[in-house]
């Protein structure tokens, strides 16, 4: 909003009645900087030099129709606030003006106090819209960072990710659960220069019976309960990045259709017969071997998504990153819980460096968060870690119960792992499945099997 030096918005009256314009100008000058144009020609000359915040535009002028000027203004990058005025309160004129982008439509004689209120409301809304846009622009410049020391095995991954970020080639990220696959995808997208957003889908979290509808979208009446048209996730990814986490869980019924999207760019919404087109950058992630025939993953789709592969090593194989990650997570936890923990004791860091971290970075993150949440001093010590991790500093050798068969022992261990994962995630099955390295569908089956 282009405020004047004294902080008042600028308003231009476009009306061919000088007496009316002058009286309206005087009535508004206590709140706005007001000027007038008595013809469309004069208004166009003024707008070439400077565009006001709001325009009070008469429909019928001596040299043309005000709606024609409205259409010209509509072609601008941002249409000023335009309130149409007329002594002829025809409904068709009102509809035409609103359709062309007018903010409002008032009939003469004008209610000045109502006009002032209308102007202030529209200008305030415009200011808030501009502020939100500005903040969005600022936030878009804050690139998400992929936390790594950039040494060891991670150096090659970071260097190659930077090289391919701007290339329209599919990326497949492999790695154990919790190694940071989604963070790497977000970082690659941030470096890509794409104007669209990154749309993330966890393929194991969407139920099979609604997957196609969520993925491609649907039309109203396509099935029972489809009360309105729905935008699909691939439609939302237009011009940006589509990130498919746990792509190995992509339903077989969708795999062939998705392959066609990647090959030809065309797809159909559920219940629609008109083909739609889309363009997006694809990044996929998996913690399993998609080439294994047991997975029932189409090999032609696997070859299509496997343009560039990054295999993230588990945290136990990139221990040089642990001190950096600890520092990042301590700061993050401080912000979350309004704490001021400075770091971890040397003894605790030594424990972190030696621990195997089966849950990888995610396990480390929540160990830090739990410790910071209950910390009473400046430093995190081993007591804070042990009390919240459910573990001990030493890993005991398993005792063998000779009364149990091997299968019974494995079943009991599996049940304990599931119970522990559900407990640590407050029964969040999606997060628990990630920790366990299985799909949500398999987890639901196991919960039912063990009566958990």
N, C-alpha and C positions, 0 to 999 in steps of 0.2 A: 504494500500500500504506500503510495507516494505522498506522504504527509508534507504539509507546508512547513516553513521555518517555525511557525508558532504552534505546530503540532496538529493543525486542523486538516482534515481531508479536503481534496479538491473536487468540486462539483461543477459541471457545465450544463446549462439549460439550453436546449435546442428547441426553439419555438418561434414562429413568425409573427407573434403578437407582441410588439415591444412593451406595451403597458403591462400585460400579464407577466412577461419575463422580468420586468423591472420590479414589480411588486413581489414576485416570488423570490427574486434575488435578495431583496431587503429582508424578507421574512426568514431567510436561511443563513444570512451572514453572521449571525451570532454564534453559529456552530460550525460553519463550513466556509472555505474560500470559494466564492461563487463567481462564475463568469457566464456570459450568454452568447449564443450564436443565433441569428435570426433567419438562417437558411441552411440547407444541407451543404451548399457549397462552402459557406463560411465555417461550418462545423468540421468539414473534411480538412480545410486548411489549418484549423487549430489543432486537430488531432495528429496531423503530420509532425507538428513541432513538439507537442507534449500530450500524453494521454492522461486524462483525469482519473480519479478513483471511481467516480460515479457520473452517470449521464441521465438527465431528465429529458426524455425524447418524445416530442409530439409526433403523432402518427401522420397527420395531414399537414404538410407544409406547402408553401407557395411553389417551390421548385421540385417537389417530389414526395415520396412516401417514406416516413421514418423507418418503416420496417426494412426498406432497402438498405439504409445506413446500418441498421442492426445486423443484417446479413454480412455486410462488409466487415464490421467489427468482429463478428463471429469467427472470421477467418484468421484473426490475430492469435498469437500464441496464448494469450490470456485475455478473455473477454472482460472488459470493465463491467461494473455493475450498471445495468441499464434498466431504468424504470420508465415504462411507456406512459404517455399522457394523451388524452383525447376528450373532446366534448361529445364524441359519438361512442356511446357505450355498447357497441355491437359485440356480440359474443364471438363471432368469427374473427374479428380483429384481435380480441384477447387471446384466442387460441393460437392464432398465427404468431403473435408476439412472443408468447411463452414458448412455443415450439422452436422459435429461432434463437432462444437463449435469454430472453428478457427475465429479469429477476422478479418483476411485478408489473401490474397493469392498473392504473388509476384513472378515474374519470373526473373531468372538471365539472364544477369548481372543486379544487383540492382542499382536503382537510390538512392544514399545515402541520399540526401537531402529529397527526398520524403519519404524514410524509417524513417528518423528522425521525420518528421512531423506526419507520421502515428503513430509512437510510442508515441509521446507526446500527440496526440489527444486521443488515447485509454487509456493512463495512467491517463490523466486528467479526462476523463469520469469515469474511475474506482474509482478514488479518490472521485469524487462527489457522486457516488453511495454509497460508503462506508460511507461518511459523512451523507448522507440522512438516510441510514440504522441505523447509530449510533444515530441520532437525533430521529428517530422513536422509537428506543429502549428506549431512555431516556424519551420520552413523554409517552410511554406505562407504565412507572413506576410511573408516576404522576397520582395517582388515583383520579377520580372525587369524590368530597365530597358531602354528603347529609347533607345540612345545618339544624341542629336542636340542641337545647340545651340538648337533650337526657333526658329530664325530662317529667313528666306528662304522657299523653297518648302516646307520641312519644317514650318513653323509651322502651316499650314492642315491638313496631314495629322495632326499631333499633336493639334490641337484637335478635329478631327472624329472621330478615333479614340476620344478620351475620351468624346465625346458618344454614340457608338453602341455602346460596349463592353458596356453592360448591356442592350442591345436584342437580342431574338432575331431578328435579320435576317442573312442570309448576307453574308459579306464576301469580296470578290475583290481580291487584291493583285497588281498587275502591276509588272513591273520587270525590268531586266536581271539576269543571274546575278550574285550577290554583293552585291546592294543592301540586303539585310537583311530580306527578305520574311518569313522564318520568325521572326526576332526581333520584328517588328511583330505577327505572329500571337500569339506568346507573351505579348507585352505586353497586347494586347487581351483575351486570355483572363484574364490576371491581374487585370484591372480589371472583369471581367464579373460577379464574385460567384458564379459557378457552383461547385457543390460537387465536381463530377467533374474528372478530369484532362484535359489536352490530349493527344490521341493524334495523332502526326504520321506521315504516310505519304508517302513519295516515290514517286509513281506511275510514275516512269521506272525505279525500282530493282527493282520486283517483276516477275519473269518473267510473261509473259502466261498460261502454262499453270497457274500456281498463284495468279494474282491473285484470282480469285473466291473461292477457298477461304480465302485469307488475309483478304480483305476482309469476307466474310460469315460465315466460320467453316464448319466441316463436322461431320458426325456420324460416329461410328465405322462403318467399312465403306462409306462413301459412294463410295470409289474405292480402287484398289490402293494400299496404303501408309497408308491412314487407319486407324490402329490404335487411335485414341482420339478422343473428342469434342474439338473445337478451338474456342476462343473467337475470334470474328471481331473485327477491329479496330473496326468500328462498334459492336459490342457493348461493347467496352471503353470506348468514348467516351460511353456512356450517362450523361446528366446533366452532361456536360462539353463539350469542344470537339473536333471532328474537323477536323484540319488536313491538307488535301490539297495537297501541294507538287507542282508540275509537273502540274497536273490535266489539261493538254492531252494527256498521255500515258495518260489513263484508257482502258483497252481499250474498243473499240466494243461488245463483248459485255457489258460491265458498265454502260455508260452508261445504257441504258434501265432496268435494274434499280435503279440508284442514283437515277434520276429518280423512280421510284415510292417509294423510301424518303423522299425529300424531300417529295413531294406527299402521301403517305398515312401515312408512318411505319412501313410494314410491309415485312418482308423474310423470305426463307427461307434457312436455312443449306443448304449443299450436302448433298444426300442427305436432307433433312428435308421433310416435307409439312405441318408445323404452322407457321403464320405467326407470326413474332415481331414485337414492337413496340419501337420505340426513339425516344428524343428526345435530340437533341444540337444544339449550335451549330456551324454549318459556316463554316470559313474556308478559302478556296482561294487558290492562288498560281500564277502562270504568267509566263513570260518571252516568250510568243508571243501572237499575235492569234487568239483563239479564234473570232472571228466570220468568219475567213477560211475559205471553203468547202474549200480545199485541206487543211485540218487534219482533216477528217472528224470534227469535234466537233459533236454534236447541238446544234442551235440552241435547242431547247426547254430543254435542260439548261443551256446557257449563260445564257439569260434567267433561269433559276431560281437559279443560283448568284451572279448579278450583282446582288445586292441593293444593296450599297454598294461602290463601287470606290475603291481607293487606288492611285495610280500613283507608285511610289517613283522619284525621279529618280536617275540615275547619279551617282557620286561627283564626276565632273568638273563636274556642274551644282549641287553643294552643297558647294563647297570650304570654305565657312565652318565645316563640321563637321570638317574634317581635323585641326586642332589638338586638339580634344576626343578624337577617335578615337585619335590617336597616343598621347595620355596614357593612355587606357584600355588600349590594347594593350601599352604598355610595362609597366604595372603587372601586367597579365595574364601577360605573358611572364616578368617577374621572379618571379612566384609559381610558374610552371611549371618554370623552370630554376634556381631558387634564386640569382638574380642580384640586383644592386642598382643597375641602370642608372637614372639620374635623368631622362633625357629625350634629345632629339636636338639637335644643333647647329643654329644659325640657318641655316647653309648647307644642311643636310639638310632642314630644315623648308621652306625655299624650294623645294627640289627637289620635295618632296611636294606643295606647293601648285600647282606648275606641271605635274606629271605628269598624263597623261590617265587613268590607272588603268582600263584596259579590263576588268580583273577586279573593279573596284569595291572595296567595303569588304573583301571576302575577300582580295583581292590585297594591300591595305594591311596587313591583319592579319598575313599570313604574311611579308611583307617585314620588318615589325617583329620578329616572332618569330625569324626567321633572324638578324637583326642582333643582337638581345639575346643569343641563344644563343652567339654567338662573340665578343661584346663583351669587351674587356679593360680598358676604362676606364669612367668615369662617364657618358659621353655617346655616343650613336650618331652616327657621322659617315658621310659619303658613301661612304667606302671599304668600310665594313661593309655598306652597302646594295648597292652595285654588285657586290661579290664574290659575293653570294648571290642576286641577282635574275636573273642571267644576261643582264642588259641593260647599257646604258651611259648616261651622263648625257645624251648627245645621240642623237637618232634620225636615222640616216643615210637619205638618199634611196635608194630601191631602184635597183639597176643593172638595166638591161634586157638580157637575153640574146636577141639576135636569132635565135639558132638554135632557140629554143623557141617553140611556138605559145602562144597565150593560155591555152588549156585546160591545156597541160602546165605552164605557170608557176603557174596557180592550184592544180593538183593538187600540185605540189611544195611550195607554200606551206602548203597544208592539211596535208600530211603532216608538215611541220616543226612546225606548231602542235600537232598531236596528240602528236608525240614529246615536245615541250617540256612539255605539260600532264601527260603520263604520268610524265615524269621528276620534275616538281615535286611530284607527289602520291604518289611512290613506287609507281607503277602502280596506284593506287586509282582504278578506272574511274568510280565514282560521283562522286568529287570532281573528276576530270579532266573529266567530262562537264559538270559545273556550271561549271567555268572556261571551257570552250569554248562554253557556251550551247547544247548539244545534248543529246538524250536518251541514256541509257546504251545503248539498243538501236541507235541510229545510230552511236554510238562503237564498239560491238562490230563492226558492219558495216564501218566504216572501217578498223579494226585488221586485220580479215581481208582487206580489199581491198588494203591496203598491205603486208601481211605483217609487221606490227609485233609 
